[in-house]
Structure formats: C-alpha cells, structure tokens
Amino acid sequence: MLGRVRKSCARFLTAVRAEMNHGRDKRTHNLFEAAAAYVSACAEDDQDRIDEAAGWVSPEALSFGVNELACRAVIALARERDESPRTVARTLLGLPAA
C-alpha cells in the first residue's frame, strides 16, 4: 500500500516538474551572450536580468566572458578615440593618467 502511494506521489511530482519546465526557454546560452546580458543589466541596474544572465553559465565562464567583453570594449573605444587602450581604461575607471 505504501509503495503505491509513493509511486503516485512520484508520478505527480514528475508531472508538476515537467509542467513547470514546459514554459522555460529550452535554448542554451553561450558565455558571450551571458556576458553581454549581464554587463548591460549591470549598466541599467536591473537585478532581475543580472540574476537571470548569471544563471545561464558557470561563474567562471561568466567571468571569462565579462573579461573578454571589457577587453573588446576598451580596444573599440581606443580606436574610436585614437588613444591607447591603457589610457582609455584608466579614463573609464576615473584613474589619473599613468
């Protein structure tokens, strides 16, 4: 008798989990998508989007993606401003010229 109740509960929980997961985005995100979403959410101070993007990949992968995004952004700004990447990075962080 107890076995039947346990099986019924297990089936019910499986069905509930499947229903909950049905509405979720099945597509996986790569680390660059996660980094772009995370950084833009941080810039807009949107905690919900920050939490969502942080859950797409591992913390290590997110860190790598954010680092890569920062490097590319500094290089792009340096080219646009005709300055060195070091100067641009220091300016963005509000540091005095080296």
N, C-alpha and C positions, 0 to 999 in steps of 0.2 A: 504494500500500500504506500509506504513512504517513498519507495522508488518511483512509483507512478507520479506522485506529487512533485518530486524533484525533476522528473523528465518534463512534466507540464510547465513547471516554472522555467526550466532551461529553454524550452521552445518559446515561451512568451518573451523572455529576456532577449533571445536571439532575434525575434521578430521586431521588438521595440528598437534594438540597436540598429537593425537593418533599415527601419523606417527613419530613424534619426540621421543616419548616414546618407540616406537617399537624396536629401536636399543639398548636401555639401558638394563643393567643387571637386570633381574627380581628377582634374588636371594637376599634375605636379609642377612645381615652380623651380626654376633653376636659381642658383645663388646670385646671379646678376639681377634677375627680376626681384628677388627678395631684397637685395641691397638697394636697388632703385626705389622700391616701395618704402623701405624702412627709412632711408635718408629723406625722401620727400615728406613722409609722415612726420619725421622729427622736425623738419623745417617748418611744417604747418602746425606743430604741436598737437597732433591728433593721436592720442594714446591708444584708441581702439585700432587704428591702422598700424601703429607701431607694434602692438601685441600680435596682430594678425600676421604681419610680414615676418616678425621674429619667429613665428611658429612654422614657417614654410621650410626652413632649412636648419641645420645644426648651428649652434652658436659659433663654432669655428668657421664654418662655411660663410655665415653672415659676416663675420669679422673680415675674412678674406675679401668678400665682395665689396664691403664698405671701403676697405683699404684701396682696392682696385679702382673704385668709383672716385675716390678722393684724388688718386694719382692722375687719372684721366681728366678730371675737372681742373686740377691745377695746371696741367700741361695745356689744356684748351684755353684757359684764361691767360696763361703766359704768352701763348702765341697771339691771342687777340690783342693783348696789351703791349706786345713786343717787349716783354720783360723776362727775367729768368724765373723758372719755377720756384726757386728759393725765395725770391723777392715777393712773388705773388702769395705763396704760402704764409710767409711772415705777415704780410699785409692783411690777409684774410683772418688771421688769428690775432691781429692787433698788436703784433710784436714790433719792436723797433728794428730798423734796418741793421743788418749784420755788418 
